[in-house]
Amino acid sequence: MEEFSFPFQPYDIQLRLMREIRDCIEDGKVGIFESPTGTGKSLSVLCSTLTWLENEENRIETELNEKLKKIQADIAESKKSGASWEESLKLSLEAEKEESEVMEKIEKRKRLTTRIDLAKQGMVDVSRKRKAPARDADFALADDEPKDEAAPSEEYHSDGESGSKLRQDDEEEEEEAPKCLKIFYASRTHSQLEQLVDELAKTRFQPRVVTCSSRGNLCVNEEVKKLKLNHLINEKCMELRKNGTSSDKDKKQKTENGGEKKKKSCSKSCEFYSSTQIEDLVNGVLANKLKTTLQVSKEGVSSKGCPYFASRKAVPQCQLVLLPYQVLLHEGTRNAWGIDLKDNVIVLDEAHNVLTTINSLYSAEISEKSLSLALRLIREYNAKYKLRLKAKNLLYMKQLEQLTSKMLIFLNSQSKEDVMTMAQLSRNLNILELNLFKLATYIEKSDLCKKFHGFYLQSMRASIDLKKENEKPKLTGIQKLMVKKEEAEKIKAEEPPEEVRPQITVSSPLFSLKSFIDALTNKCEDGRILIDKTKDPKYRYILLNPADRLAEVVKACRATVLVGGTMEPSELLVETLSRGSVGPDAIRRFSCAHVIDDSQLLAVMIQKTVDGKPFQLTYKTRQNPETLKSIGRTVQVLSQHIPNGVVIFVPSYEILSDLIKKMRETKIMEQIERKKSVFAETRQSSSTMLSDYSTAAKSSRGAILFAVMGGKMSEGINFSDELGRAVIVIGLPYPNKTGVELRERMRFLDSQMANGGNMLYESMCMHSVNQSIGRAIRHRKDYAAVYLFDDRYALESTKSKLSAWIGDRTQRNLGFPEIIQKSNAFFKANGGSS
């Protein structure tokens, strides 16, 4: 217990896991750790990593002080030595240089300590305070004309020309913030990160902790939040910050005759973008007063400080940085947050999702509708602003128009191709002369998406105004003159102020186009372009090779801990790491047993139905009415011997629908419902369904929940105690091999390694199975039965891919009467009754 300051007496497997993680970090390796849910995984990871962090900080401090003393002693000794003055001077200069380097490191650590002390005292770090943006009160727009926000940038110079000004999220340069050694802890969802803070509170550790989240989650400006879409929120945030701190009210200026006239001011600024209030929030984080996004956001509202920028500023000095996958695994987002991985440790929780997440983050799509609208807007934009664009920048705009036009023409052509490499797309579109890297850079650095969004809104409003104008009755010239003044006064009186006018929150199509162009700049062999010409024609770019993207994260840090409740099968992950030049010697693997005793788990393979027939649920057999009837009958007999809640997983929503339909037709469902309440997951399942099931499962009558492997109920849901006294997994959820995307992924992996495609196919299936099984037995005193209903589970090739804690305990080759007998004995021994 003292070794890792675990808050409770650790079980042997928890102690082994913590030691394995610590050794992995010490050795600077990539660790793949499987720790079943209910074994205290989160606490084990926190205690092991934070113990290492604490020890490493002490070691560095001690080493630096000892090294400084030794160097100073060597300098003093060199002055007393009888060596020649040349040799003595050389030794002295080398020692002084080394002393200077050590002193610099010690000084950086002192600066960090000073910064934390200031935070605890609630003092703003004036030396690092952001300069206040320039106010707009002293300038008037020429002729009182509003600034055209859609106009092309005059500050962007292409191809590195003199005067090039790149887009920056924060314009002001600040003194580099002091940094500390840290743990980056990433998970799939924000709720999982919030739960981790709760787990941290159970320990003695009190690291400085911050959560990285999007503007959408952290923004407290209601005007910005209502835009909903993340890229619109980002652009609006930048726009408000760029406007500075000018008053929201219309300013007045004197006219020549002494009167006053309204001056049109810039758009309103953000009241929360205040450097002093942001620093106050940073102090709250560094002083350990604000640990969660909710706490930071609430404090941001009351103190008028921006939680997003406060969180970003706190990252360098925080020891535990919590972040969702997309912040850590996406290069652009990682850089925007200033995430420095060097010498630090990464923990990736639920790491069986890592490869899928990387593929998703670097994929993109654009529809025919978006292309059509984008082309129209680009042409209108070029026509309006061509005289204001520099020659090279006008060339980029023409290239963007050309690319969009050719993509649209090909999508509407009679071509039968449904998959292309980047080279094939370039040939088919005849865009070999286009440099997509320079085009993508131009779009990014010139703020083109933001300008096009403004231009898009102008176009939308103009269309609405034109439609209203066309709906008005036709008047003669005299009639127009007579009503003109009356209408003008009426409009002026009824026109709402700008801040309450309804905003158009539809995304400009250029955001989708930019994402697709960015995706095309990946290595040619790493991705494919899918052409979908069905009901909603579109292009899709899919990343096939996540190896390089994973490697750039893994290689940048000291050590990486990949941990999850169901990491097996992990061969595909290991193979992907190897393609990213992370060899087998650099990988450490460890699989935890469960904390429960053997008496708390009954794991059985049901190879035959209740009527004694061998059973496999395949694409062919699932369409057989007799197969569905046999499944229903088996479930009906088995469920009578299971108390409380039973969760039944099937491979797909289609199979679930067919199964329930057949069970109702044959009256089997009616017989089940006499004994237990029945619930079924759908694609649109409401949150109340799970609550209703929980209530019914805890009753003496009990309940059955039909769910889908890979669906909402199969991952992240806790079916502990009475909610999941049994999990029945029916069939194997193999994906559809005929799907274009899966076909291309398998083909790519086959080109990289022998049997690579089949490895992916098996991995996708068995991860879903293991996740579904893991919904039951969620703590040390829990117990449950697991039934694997398909004779293919008895095959060694399938059994070996089950999580170790379930695979080693699973019984096979049992007749149905024997399974019923063992079930009765199991629940009786554990205090249940069937």
N, C-alpha and C positions, 0 to 999 in steps of 0.2 A: 504493500500500500504506500509506503514511504518513497519507494523508488520513483513513482510517477504521480504521487499526491492524488491518487484516485479517491473520489469522495466516499466510496464504500469499499468493503473488502472485495477485491477483484477475484473473479473466477480464474482458474488456470489458463483458460483459452483467452481471456481478456489480457492477462499478463503477457502471454506469448505474443498476442497481436501487437501490444504496445511496444514490446521489445523489438519485434520485427520492423515496425515502422521507424523506431528510433535508429536501428542499425542501417535501414535503407537510407535515411537522411544523412547519417554519419558517413556512409560510403558514397554518397552522391549518386544514387541509382534511381531507376524507375521501378516502383513497386506496384504490383497488382495484388490487391488484397480482397478476399471475399469474406465478409462477416455477416451472417444471416441476421435479419431483423429480429430484435429481441435479445441480442447478445451484447447490447450496450456499445454499439459501433461508434456512435457520435462522441460519447464520453471518452472512449478509448482513443480515438483519433485526436481529440482536443488535448487530453492529458499527455499523450506521448509527444505531440508536436510542440506544445507549449513548454513542457519540461525540457525538451531539446533546446528551444529558443532561449529559455532562461539560462541553461548551462552554457550555451554558446556565447551569450552576451557576457557572462562572467569570465569565460575563458579568454575572449578577445580583450576584455578590460585588463585582466591579469597579464596577458602576454605583452600588450602594448607597454604597460608600466615597467615590466621586467626588461623588455627590450630597450626602453629608453634609458634605464639605469645602466644596462650593460654598455650601450653606445657611449654614454657620458663617461663611464669608467674607462673605456677604450681610448677616448679622446684625451683624457687626463694622463693615461699611461703612455700614449704616443708622444706626449710632450716631454715626458721624463726619460724616454728610451734613448739609448745611445746611437740610434740609427742616424744615417746621414740626413742633412736638412731636406734634401730632395725627397727621400723616401718618407721622412717624417711628415712633410707637407702633403704628399700624395695620400698617405693614410689618414691624415687629419681632414682633408677635403672630402674624401669618401665617407668618413664617419659623420661629418657634419651634414652631408647631403642625406644620409640615411636618417640622421637625427631629425632633420627638417621634415622628412616624409612621415616619420612616426608622430612628431609633434602636430602635424596637420591632421592626422587621423584622430589624435586625442582632442584637438580643438573642435573638430566636427562633432564629436560625441558630447563635448561640453556645450556646444551651441544647441544641440538637441535637448539636453537636460534643462538648459535655460528656457528654451521654448516651452517645454512642458510645465515648468515652474510658473511661467507667465500665464499659461492657460489655467492652471489651478487657482491662480490669484485673480482670474477674470480680467487680465490686462491685455489690451489689443496690441499685437505685434506691429508697432508702427513702422519698423524698418522694412516690413514686407507688404505694407498696406497698398492695395491697388490704387493707382492714380485715378482720380475722379474723371469720368469722361467729360469732354468739352461740352460746355453748355451752348445752347443755340439762341440764347436770349439776345445776343448782340448782333445777329445777322438777320437780314431779311431776304427772302427769296426774290429773285429778280422779277420785277413787275407783279409781285404778289402771286406768282404762278407756283402751284405746288410742284415739288420735286417729282420727277418721273422715276419711280422706283424700278420700273421695268427696263429702263435704258441700259445699254451695254456698258460694262465697266471701262473706264478710261485708264485704270491703273494696272490692268493686266497686260503684260508683254509676253508674247509667246516665244518659245525656244530660247529662253534665258537671255533675252535682250536686256540692255541696260535699263535700270529703273524698275525691273520686275518686282512686283509686290505680291507675295503669296497670301492666300486667305488664311487667317488665323482666328481661332475661336476666342482667344483673349489677346487683344492688340498690345497691351502694355507688357513690357518686359519687367519681370520681378527678380529679385535676388533669389538664387537657388535655395529651395527649402532644405533644411537639414533632414536627413533620411535615417531610417533605422532598419535593422534586420526584421523581416516579417514573414508571416504565413499567409499565403493567398488561398482562401478556402472557397471553392466554387461548387455550386449545385444547380439543379435545373430550374428551380422556382424560388421566388422571393419568400414564399411561406416556409419552405424548407430552411432557408437562411434565418428566418425569424425564430424558428424552432431551435436552431443551433445556439442562438443567444440565450434562450431559456436553459439549454443544457449547460452552457458556460457558467450560468449563475449558480449551478450546483457545485462547482469546483472552487478551490481557493485562488485560482488564477484571476488576475484582473488586468489583462492586456488592454491597451488602447485599441478600440475596435470601431470600424466604420463599414457601412454597407454601400457598395457602388450600385447605383440604380439609374434608370433612364430619367430624362427630364419629365416624361409622362408620369412617372411614379412620384418624383420628388418635387415637381413644380407646384407652387401654392398660389400662383397668379391665376385667378379664375378666368380672365380673358384669354389666357394662353391654353389652359387646361381644356376649355370647351372645344378646342379644335380637334381633339380625339386622336387624329393620326400623328404618329411619332415624328415624321419628317416635317409636318406642318408646325408642330410644337417647337421643334428645333429651330426652324427658320424664323418663326415669330419671336422666339426668345432672342435670337441674334439681332433681329430688327429692333426690338425694344431696347436692348443694351446699346446698340449703335446710336440710337437717338439720344442717349445720355440722360441727364437728370432734369431736362427742361420741364417746365410746368405743363400740366395737362390742359390748362385753360388757354383760350385764345389770348395772344398778347396783343397789346394795342400800341400803336405808334402815332406820333403827332403828324397831322397833315400840314400843308403849307399855310392854311388859313387858321391854324391854331386848334382845329377840331381834332377828333380822334377817329381813327379807322382801325378796324380789326386787321391784324396781320396774321396770315396763315402760318401757323407754327408747324414744326415737324410732328410726326405722329407721337403719341404719348410714349413715355418711357416706362420702365418697370420699377415700381416702388420698392421691390424686394432686392434689387441689384445695388445694394449699398455696401461698400467695402467694410465699414466699421461694423455693421450688423452681421455681415458674413463672417468677419473675424470673431465676433462674439459667439456665433454658432460653432465655429472651429474650436474655440476654447472649450465649449461644452462637450464636444466629442473627445478632445484630447484629455480633458479632466475626468473622463469616464462618467459624465452625467447624462450624456445622450448616446445610447448604444444601438438603437434601432431606427429604421427609416421613419416609423410612426412618431417616435419621440423627436427626431430632428425636424420633421415636417410640422408638428404641433408648435415647437419652439420657434420655427421659422415664421409661422403665421403671427404669433404673438409679438415677436421681436422685429418683424419686418425685414428678415434676412433670408437670402435664397438658400434652401437646403441643398440644392443640386451643386452649386459652386462651393458651398461650405464642405460638402462631402468630398468633392474633388480636391480641395485644398488640404484636407486632413489626411489624405492617403499617404503622403511621404512619411509622416510621423507616427502612423498607426502600426501596431504590431500584428494585429489580426485583421485582414481585409477580406470581407465577405462579398462575393460577387456572383451574379448569375453567369452561366456558361458563355452567353453571347458577348459579355464584356471581356472575358479572359481569352476566348478562342478566336475572336474576330480581330484581325490586326488593326483595322481602322479605329474600332471602338476602344481597343486596348491603348492605342497611342493617344486618343482623345482624353482618356482618363489619366494619362501619365503613368501607366503601370510599368514599373521597372522590375523585371524578373531576376536580374543579375544577383547571384549569391543568395536568393530567397528560395523558399520552399512552396511548392504548389500542392494542394490537396484537391482532387477532383472526386466529389461524392457522386453516387449513382453513376459510376463511370462506364457502365455498360451502354450508356447513351452517348458517349463522347463522339464516336465516329459518325453516328447519324446526325448529331448536332452540327458538326463541322461541315458535313455535306449540305445540310440545309442552309447554313449561314452563307455559304459561298455559291449557292444556286440562285437563279433568278428566272422570271418569266415576264412576257409582255404580250398582250392580246391584240387582235386585229383592231378592235375599237380604239385602244390606246394609241396604236400606231397611226391610225387615220386621223385622230384628233391632234396628235403630236405633229404630224406632217402639215396639217392646215395651220397650226399655230406657228411652226417654224417658218413657213412661207410668209405668213403675215408679218412676223417679227422681222425677217430679213428685209421685206419690202419697206417697212416703216423705219428701220434703223440702219440701213446699209450705208448711208452717208456718214454715220457716226462711228462706224466700225473701222478699225485699222485694217489695212489690206490683209495681213496674215490672219487676223481674227475673223475677218469676213470669209476668208478661205475655210476656216474651221466651221463656221456656220453653214456654209454651202456644202461642206462634207457631211455635216450632220443631217442636212436636208436630203442629200443624195443617199446616205445610208438608210434613213427612214423610208424613203420612197422605194428603194430596191427591196428592202425587207417586206414591205407591204405588197409589192407586185409579186414577189415569189410566193408569199403566203396565199395569195389568191390565184396562183397559177395551177396548172394541171399536173404538176410534178407529183410523183408518187413517193418520193423520198420522205421517210419519217425520222431518220437519224442521220446526223452529219457531224464530222469533226470540224474544228475551226477552219482548217485548210479547205475542206469541201464547201463550207459556207461561203468563204471568201471567193472561191471560184464560181459558185452558183450565183452569187450576188454581183460578181464582177467588181469587187472592192479591194483587189490585191494592192492597189496603190495607196489605200487609206492606212494611216498609222493610228490604230485604235488607242495606243498608249498615250499619244499626244492629244488625241481628241478627248479622251477621258480626263486627262490633266487639265485641258482647257475648260471643260464643263465644271470641274471641281474648283479650280482656282479663280475662275471669273464669276463665281456665284450664279451660274446660269440657271440652276434649278429655282433659286429664290426669285430671280428676275422673271423667269417664265411663269412662276406661280402668280406673280403680280399681273403679268400680261394676260394670263389665263382668266383671272378674276375680272379684269377690264373687259375682256372679250365676252365673258358670260353675262356681265351686267349690260353691256351694249346690246347683246342679243335680246335680253329681257326688255330693255327700253324700246328696242325696235319693234318687238312683238306688241307691246302696249300701244305704241304709236300707230301700228297698222290696224289695231282694233278700234281706234277712234273713228267717228263718222267723218266723212270728207266734207270740208268747208271751203267756201269761196274765199278769195283774198280779203274781201271786206269783212267777212265773218271772222276770219282769223285775227285781223287787227282789233276787232271789237272785243274778243274774248281773251286776247293775249295778256292784257294787264290784270284782268280778273283772275286768270289761271295762275299767273306768276305769284300773286299775293296769296292765293289759296295754297299753292304748293309750299311756299315759304312758311306759312303758318302751320301746315300739317307735317312738314318734314321733320323727322325725329333727329335728335342730336346724333353725331357720328358714333358715339360709344354705345348707343342702344339700337343701331340699325342691325338687322339680321346679317350675319356673315355667311359667305359661301365657304363651306368647309370641305368641298370636294377636292381631291388631289389633282394637281397638274400631271398630265401624262409624262412629262419629262422626268419625273422621279423614277418611274418604271423604266424608261428608256436608259437613263443613266445607270441604274442598277444592272441592266442587261449588258450594257457596254463594259461596265467594270468587270462583270463575270467573264466576258470574252477575253479579258487580258490575262486570265490564268494560262498556265502552260498548255499548249495545244493538245498534248496527249493526255492531259489530266481530266478533260471534260468532254461532254457531247452536247450537241444542240438537238432537241427533240422538236419535231414539227407536228403539231396537232391540228388537223383540218376538219375536226368534227363540228359539233354544234357551235362551239365558241372557239374559232381558230386562234392559235397562239404559238409563240416560240417559247421553249423552256430550255434553259441551260442547267445541266446537272453536273456537279463535281463528282468524278469517279474515284479520284485518288486523294484522300485526306491526309496521306502520309506526310507530305511536306508541311502542311499547315499545322499538324500535330507536332512535328519535329521542331518547328521554329519556336514553339512554346516550351517543349521539354528540354531542348538544348540550351535555352537561355537562362534556366534557373539552376539552382544547386541540386535539387532532387524533386521528383514528382511522385506523389502517392495517389494511385488510382484505386479507389475503394468503393465497394458496393455490396448490397445484400445478395445479389445474384450476378457475379462476374462471369460465371461459366456459361457457355464455352468461351474461352478467352483466346483461342488460337488465332482468330482473325485480328484481334487487337495486337497480339505479339507480332504477327506477320506485318501489320501496318507500321509498327514501330521499327521493325527491321528495314523496311523500305525507306524509312526516314533516317537511316544510318544509326539506329539505336540497336546495337548488337545484343545477342542473348546474354553475354557476360554482364551487360549493364542493366539487366532486368531481374528483379527479385519477385518471386511469386509465393503466396501463402494463402491457404484456404482454412478458415476457422471451422471447427465443429460447432454444433449448437450447444447452448447452455443447458438445454433440457436433458433429462434422463431418457433412456430408451423406452421406459414405461409411459412416457408422455406423448409418444407418437406411434400411430399405427399407419404404416405406409404399405399399400397393397396395389399390385397390378391386376386389373380385371381383364383377363385375356378372352373370356367367353361371357356371353350374355346370360341372363337368368334362365333361358331355355337351353343352355349348353352349347350354343353355336359360337365358333371363333369369330372375333369381331375386329374389324378395321373400318374406321370412318375415312374414306377417301372421296375424291371428287365423284367417282362413279357410284360408290355404295350410298352416298348421302342422298342421292336422288331416288333410291329404292324405298318405297313406302314401308316395306317390311323391316328395313334397317331402322328407320325412324321409330316405328312402333316398338321394336325390340329395345331400343335405347330408353324409350319412355317407360316400358314395363320394368326394365332393370332399375331405373331411377326410383320408380314407385315402390318397389320391394325394398331396395336398400335404404331409402329415406325413412322407412318405418322404424328402423333400428338405430337412428341417429337422433339424439336430443337437440333441442334448440335450433340454432341456425345452420343451414347447409348452403354453401355457395357452389354453384355448378357452372363451370367454364366450358364453352364450346368455341370452335375455331373462328366463326364469323357471324355477323348479324343475319345473313341470309339463312345459314343453317339454323340459327336460333329461331327465326321466324317460321321456317318449315317444320322444325321439331315441335314447337308449341302448337302450331296448327294441327299437326297429326295427332298430338296427344289429346287435343280437345275433340277431334273427330272420333277418336276411338274411346272416349270417355275416361282415358287414363288420368287426365288432368283433374277430372271431377273426383276421382278416387283419392288423388293426392291432396286436394283441397279440403277433403273431409278431415284430414289429419293435420295438415300444416297450411299456413297462409303462403301464397305464391306471388312472387314479384319477378319482373323481367326487365333487364336493361334494354334501352333503345338508344339510338343515336341522339335523340333529344331528351334523354332522361332528366327529370327535374331533380333539384336538390332534396325535395321532400320525400322522394322515393326511397333514398337511402335511410333517411330518418324513420320512415314508416316501417321499413324492413327491420331496422335495429330494435324498434319497440316490439314488433311481433316476434323476433328471434329470442328476445329475453323472456317472453311469456312461456308458460308451461306447454302451450300448444306448439310453439316453434314456427319456423318459416324457412322457405326455400327461395334463394335468389338466383335466377338464371342470368349469366353475364358472358361477356365475350373476351377471349384472350387478346390482349392488345387494346382493349377498350378502356373506358374510364374507370371501371371497377378493378382492373387487373394490376394497376400500379399506383402506389401512394395511398391506397385505402387500407385502413386498419380493421381487419375482421378478427379482433381478439376475443377470447373467452366465449360467451354464448353466441356472439355474432358469427363465429366460424368454427363450430365443433367438427365440421368436416368440409373438405374441399374435394370436389369431384371434377377431374379434368377429362373431358371427353374428346378423343381424337388428338391429332397433331396439327397445329396451325401453320402448315406450309404455305408460303405465299404463292401467288399465281405466276408461274414461270413464263407465261405468254405475255405478261406486261412488258412494254417496251423498256421502261426504266430498269426493271430488275434484269431483264435480258442483257442490257448493255453493261450493267454492273458486274454480272457474272462473267460476261465475255472479257471484260477488262481484267478481272482477277485471274481468269484462266491464262491470260497473256503474261501475267506477272509471276505465276507460280502454278505448279501442278495441282489440279483439283481445287483451285482457288474459288471458282464460282460455286461449286458445291459446298465449300466451307461457309460461304456467305449464306447460302440457302438454308443449310442446317442451323447456322448460328441464329438467323432471324426467327426460326421456328422455336428453338429450344430456349432462347432468352424469354420469349413470351410464356412458355410453359413454366419456367423457373420463377418468373415474376408472379404468375398466377398462384403457384404453390405457396409462395412466400407471403400471401395475404393472411395465412393462418399462423398460429403460434407466435405471438408478438412479445412474450415476456417469459421470464424464468418459470413461473408457476402455471403457465398456459398449457393446454393439451388439445390435440386434434387428430383426426384421421384424414389421410390423404389417399384418394383412390384415383389411379391412373387407368382410364378406361379405353384401352386399345392394345391389341396384342403386339404392336410394334414397340411398345415401351419395354418389352422383355428382351429385345435385341440388344446385344452388348454395345453396338455402335450408338444406340439411342440412350441407353442407361448411363453410359460413360459421360454423357453431356448434361446429365442432371446435376444440380448442386450437390456437393459431396455429402452434406448433412442429410439429404433425403435419399440420394442414390444408394448409399451404403446400408440404409436401413429398410429398403424396399423389398417386400416379399413377392415372389412370383410363382407361377405354376400352381395356383390354388383354385379349387373348384368353388362355385358360387356358394354352396351351403357352408363350406369351410370359412369363406370370407364373412358370411353373416355370423357365424359362430364366434370368430375372432373379434368382430365388431362389438357384439354383445358383451363379451368378456372385457374388452378394452374400456368401454364406457362405464361398465359396472365397477371396474377397478379404480377408475378416476373419479367416481362419485356421481356419474351421470346416469340417466335412465332413458331407455328408448321407448 
